């Protein structure tokens, strides 16, 4: 077996193998950091770009899966984005494509939580890189390209150069962030709708396509986000060490 074959084999084993579960305190610490990033306004304005990437990536993926032609994706510095696809302006393909945006971040976070619960930390990081690489070819503006490359560079640096604990902490941080962050854009969406500032939002497009009120779609997005957070939290919940027995106690 030549060197190239060995290196490819070793890389495959590294990506698909399992890694030890991080210590309980690290899981809790990164969960608190992720929650703080969502709650703290200035941090959220930057971190929200990650949610937008997942949101638009969800639109793009479902557009392709349902047979629509994907023209491109744009990401903007105000953390908004747009995915343009062509096909029938009505029907299941359009409905599922419109639904996918707000559903993707929580479901992706839940998927990542499942990988982490199975010890697949490196696989989770490299799967993220694969998703970003696939999305990059469809980006149609400079800010979008820079956003994708910046996120990919951070993930690659951590997965290739970071130690086991660094990789684990970052992977859990990313999963917790997606789970916590999924609900805030839904709240922001409804606030914009209440002020009549988002007449063409995903919820309103779905209302037009299906006849189901936009508020019902907002409720669906919120329920999925909360259920994913609950399920993902259970999957990633750390095993805390047993409490020491009190003095003089014996079993």
N, C-alpha and C positions, 0 to 999 in steps of 0.2 A: 504493500500500500504506500503510495507516494505521499509527500509532505502535504500537497494540496488536499488530497482526500482526507488525511488525518485532521487538518485544520478545519475543513468543512464539517467533518464528523464531530469534532470537539465543539464547534460553534453550535451545531444542532443540539448536541447534548446540553450545552449551556443554556440555550433558549428554552428547550422543552422540559428540562429537569425541574425538580422541586427544590425549594429553598426553605430553610427553617423559619418558623413563625417568629416575628420580632417580639421583643419583651413587651409585656402588657402596658408598661408605662409609656413606651414609644407610641403604641397604637392610640392611647388616650391623648397624648400630647399632640400628635398630628391632627387628630380629630378636632381638638380645641383650636388649633391654628387654622384649620380649614373653616370652621364655623366663624372665627374672627374675621377671616378674609371675606366672608359673605356679608357679615353684619357691618363691618367698618367701611363707610362710604368711599373714601379715597382708594383703599385697597380694592374694593369691589369694582370700581370703575376701570381698573387695569385687569384684574382677574376675570372680569366678565367676558373678555375676549375669548377665553377658553370655552366658555359656554356657547358663545356665538359660533365658534368653529364646530362644536358638536351639533348645534342646532342646524346650521346650514349643511353640514355633512349628512345629517339625517334626511333632510329634504332631497339632497342629491342622490343618496343611496336608494331611497324608495322610488324616486323618479325613474332610475335605471331599472330597478327590479320590476316595476309595473309597465315597462315598455315605452316610457317616454324618452324623448331625446334631450339629453342634458347639454345646454348651451354654455353654461359657465356659472361660476360662483364669485361673488365680490364680498369682501370684508372691509368694513370702514372703521376709521379711527374713533368714531363715537360708539363703537361696539355693536352697531347694527350690521346687517348683512342681507344679501339677496341671492337667491338661487333661481336661475332662469331655465325652464325646461319647456319643450314643445310637445304637443300632442292634443288629444281631445280636451276641450276646456271644461269638460264635465265627466262624470262617471267615476268608477272606483279608483282608477289610477290617480286622478287629480285629487280625490278625497284623501287617499292614503298619503299622497305626497304632502298635502297641506297639513295633515295630522302629525307627520313625522317630526317636525321641527321641535316642538315643545316636549315631545315624548322621548326624544333621543338622549338628552343629557341624563335623566334619571335612570333610564334603562341601561345606558352604557355604564353608568356608575354601579348599577346592580350587577351587571356582567363582570365588571372589574372586581367587585367584592367577591363574587363567586370564584374567580381565578385566584384571588389572594387567599381565600379560605382553603383552597386546595394546594397552597404553597407555590403557586405558579407566578412568582413575582417577576422574574425575568421575562417570561412569556407575556405577561400583561404589559410590560414596558415596550417590548418589541412589537407587539400587536398594535400598540398605540402609534409607533413609528410607521408601521405599514399603512394604517388608516390615514395618517397625515401625508404620507407619500402618494397614496392614491388620490387624495383630495387636492394635492398641490398641482397636479396636471390640469385640473379644472378651474384653477383660480385665474381670474381675468383682471386683476388690478395689483398695483405694486404693494400697497399696504397689506393686501391679503397674502401675497407671497412672503413678505417680511414676517408677518404674524405666524404663518405656518412654519417657516424656517426657524424662527426664534424658539417656538415651542419644541420643535423637533430637535434642535441643538441641545436644549436643556435635557430632554429625555435621553438622548443618545449619550451625552456626557455623563449623566448619572448611571446609566446602564452599563457603560463601557469602562468608566474610570472609577466609579464609586464602589466602596466596600459593601459587604452584604447588608450591614445595618443601614447604611445610607440609601441603598436601593430600596430596602423594605420600607423605610420611613417615607421616601418620596412616593412610592407606589401607593401606600396607604393614604398619604396626603391627597394624592390625585383622586382616588376613589371617594374618599370622604368629601372632598370639595365638590365633585360632580353631584353627589347625593344631597348635600346641603344646599348647593347653589341652584338646583333645579326648580325649587319653589319660588325663589325671588323674582325671576323674570315673569312668572305667571301672575304674581301680585302686581308687578309693574304693568303688565299687559292690561289687567282689569282697571287699574287706575287711569291708564291712557284712554281706555274705552269709555270709562265713566265721564271723562272730560271731552269726549268726542274728538280725541286727538289721534286715533288710530282706526280710521274707517276701513282700511284695507288689511287689517291684521289677519293672522292665520285663523283666529276664531271667527271673524266676520266673513272671511272667504268660505269657511266651512259652513257657516249659517246660510250663505247664498247657495252653496252647492247641495246642501242636504235639507234645508228648511228647518233644521234644528237650531234653536236660538244660540247666539254666540256665547251667552253666559253659561249655557250647558257645556259647551266645549271648554271654556275656561275651567269649569268645575272638573271636567275629565282630566285636564292637564294637572290640576292641583291634586286630585286623588291619586293619580299615577305617581306623581312626585313624592307624596307622603308615604304611599305603600312601598315604593322603592327604597326610601330612606329607612323605613322600619325593617324591611327584609335585609337590606344591605348592612344595616347596623347590627342585626343579629348575626349575620355571617362573619363580620369582622370583629365582633365583640371579643375582647381579650380575655384569656383565662387568668384571673388574678390569683396570686399566691394565697394559700390558706392562712388564716389568721393564727397566730401562735396561741397555744393554750395558756390560760391564766396561771399564775404561780400556784402551786399546790394541787393543780388539777391533773388527774390521771385517768386514762380510760381503762 
